[in-house]
Amino acid sequence: MSSHFEQLCCTSTDEGPEHRRQPITSMQHSTRRFGSTTGRPPELKDDLQKALDERPTASIRELAQMIGRHHSTIVDRHYALGYRRVVARWISHELTDANRAARASIYQSLLLLPYRTDFLANVVTGDESWVG
């Protein structure tokens, strides 16, 4: 009796007088999906690594267009290389003097906003007759 895994992951061979199914081991399964024995050209890994180095914030579809492959192929290779998308891009936490000055100006204008004479005219109010 074969295991459930062997029933799901089998390959057929043409050796011998009859066609029989041989179970794929977990190692064969992983190399079949992500390894070099899948028929994928070996330069695909190098091309993908080069594209990732050039544009680390590129999406999978952008990488597929850059390399000229289908996006599902890039997803498989991306996963096999151990990459995970964590953030879209890195943002510096250090503010320049121009950033600080812009923030100070915005803060001052927001602090003075309630003291304008037309402030109450800009507040939208309405009755609640539409509720219910």
C-alpha positions as CSV (number, residue, x, y, z in Angstrom):
1,M,0.0,0.0,0.0
2,S,1.5,3.4,-1.0
3,S,1.3,6.5,1.1
4,H,-1.0,9.4,0.2
5,F,2.1,11.5,-0.8
6,E,3.2,8.7,-3.2
7,Q,-0.2,8.6,-4.8
8,L,-0.3,12.3,-5.4
9,C,3.3,12.7,-6.6
10,C,4.1,10.0,-9.0
11,T,5.9,9.9,-12.4
12,S,5.4,7.3,-15.1
13,T,8.3,5.5,-16.8
14,D,8.6,3.7,-20.1
15,E,11.1,1.1,-18.8
16,G,10.1,-2.5,-18.7
17,P,7.3,-4.4,-20.3
18,E,4.6,-2.4,-18.6
19,H,4.2,1.3,-17.8
20,R,4.4,1.6,-14.0
21,R,4.3,4.6,-11.7
22,Q,7.2,5.3,-9.4
23,P,6.8,7.6,-6.4
24,I,8.7,10.8,-6.4
25,T,10.6,11.4,-3.2
26,S,10.4,14.7,-1.4
27,M,13.9,15.6,-2.6
28,Q,13.0,14.8,-6.2
29,H,9.8,16.8,-5.8
30,S,11.6,19.9,-4.6
31,T,14.3,19.6,-7.3
32,R,11.7,19.0,-9.9
33,R,9.9,22.1,-9.0
34,F,12.8,24.5,-8.2
35,G,15.9,22.8,-9.3
36,S,17.9,22.9,-12.5
37,T,16.4,19.6,-13.7
38,T,13.2,21.3,-14.7
39,G,14.3,22.3,-18.1
40,R,14.7,25.9,-17.1
41,P,17.9,27.5,-18.5
42,P,20.6,28.0,-15.9
43,E,21.0,31.6,-16.9
44,L,17.5,32.4,-15.7
45,K,18.8,32.4,-12.1
46,D,21.6,34.7,-13.0
47,D,19.3,37.0,-15.0
48,L,16.8,37.2,-12.2
49,Q,19.5,37.9,-9.6
50,K,20.9,40.7,-11.9
51,A,17.5,42.2,-12.3
52,L,16.8,42.1,-8.6
53,D,20.2,43.8,-7.9
54,E,19.4,46.5,-10.5
55,R,15.8,47.1,-9.3
56,P,15.1,45.6,-5.8
57,T,11.7,47.4,-5.7
58,A,10.4,46.0,-9.0
59,S,7.2,43.9,-8.9
60,I,7.1,40.3,-10.2
61,R,5.5,41.4,-13.4
62,E,8.1,44.1,-14.0
63,L,10.8,41.5,-13.4
64,A,9.1,39.2,-15.8
65,Q,9.1,41.9,-18.5
66,M,12.7,42.8,-17.8
67,I,13.8,39.1,-18.2
68,G,11.3,38.2,-20.9
69,R,9.7,35.3,-19.0
70,H,6.2,34.5,-17.8
71,H,5.4,36.0,-14.4
72,S,4.6,32.6,-12.8
73,T,8.1,31.4,-13.7
74,I,9.5,34.4,-12.0
75,V,7.4,33.7,-8.9
76,D,8.7,30.2,-8.7
77,R,12.3,31.3,-9.2
78,H,11.9,34.2,-6.8
79,Y,10.6,31.8,-4.1
80,A,13.4,29.2,-4.9
81,L,16.1,31.9,-4.4
82,G,14.7,32.6,-0.9
83,Y,13.3,36.1,-1.6
84,R,10.2,37.4,0.1
85,R,8.6,40.8,-0.5
86,V,8.6,42.6,2.9
87,V,8.3,46.2,2.0
88,A,7.8,48.0,-1.3
89,R,10.8,50.3,-0.7
90,W,13.1,51.7,1.9
91,I,12.5,55.2,3.3
92,S,15.1,57.1,5.2
93,H,14.1,58.1,8.7
94,E,16.5,61.0,8.8
95,L,15.0,64.3,8.0
96,T,16.8,67.0,6.1
97,D,16.7,70.6,7.1
98,A,14.2,71.3,4.3
99,N,12.0,68.5,5.6
100,R,12.1,69.9,9.1
101,A,11.3,73.4,7.9
102,A,8.3,72.1,5.8
103,R,6.9,70.2,8.8
104,A,7.3,73.2,11.1
105,S,5.4,75.4,8.6
106,I,2.6,72.9,8.3
107,Y,2.3,72.5,12.1
108,Q,2.1,76.3,12.6
109,S,-0.6,76.6,9.9
110,L,-2.6,73.8,11.5
111,L,-2.3,75.3,15.0
112,L,-3.6,78.7,13.8
113,L,-6.5,77.1,11.8
114,P,-9.2,77.3,14.5
115,Y,-8.5,81.0,15.2
116,R,-9.5,82.1,11.7
117,T,-12.7,84.1,11.5
118,D,-14.2,82.0,8.8
119,F,-13.4,78.7,10.5
120,L,-16.9,78.0,11.6
121,A,-18.3,78.8,8.2
122,N,-16.2,76.0,6.7
123,V,-17.5,73.4,9.2
124,V,-20.2,71.3,7.5
125,T,-23.2,70.7,9.6
126,G,-26.7,69.4,8.9
127,D,-29.7,68.1,10.6
128,E,-30.3,64.5,11.3
129,S,-33.7,64.2,9.5
130,W,-32.2,61.8,7.0
131,V,-31.4,59.3,9.7
132,G,-34.1,56.9,10.6
